[in-house]
Amino acid sequence: ASTPAANKAAAKPMAVSLTFSDKIASSSTMDIVMLTMPGMKDHPPMKISGFTAGVSADGKTLVAKLPRPLPVGTYVVNWRAAGTDGTPATGKINFAVK
């Protein structure tokens, strides 16, 4: 599961979280990339910075707390996680900010 939800729109999120069915390693991480911005036809992908992703106390959620709300646009979150057995996994989710 993710917040904001995959392929949905959210209003001014201050955090992005990914919840897994099993515990993940503390080395798990994510990148947040802005893909489009209203009014900018040729907006190149822009990596969002200024946050650190961390694993929650229960070990199942990867959370990025943002210093300010994400601006209106579309985003992709590229994540990398490893289970407690060390098995790596990667994925991505897309969402929009309205």
Disulfide bonds with the S-S distance in Angstrom:
none
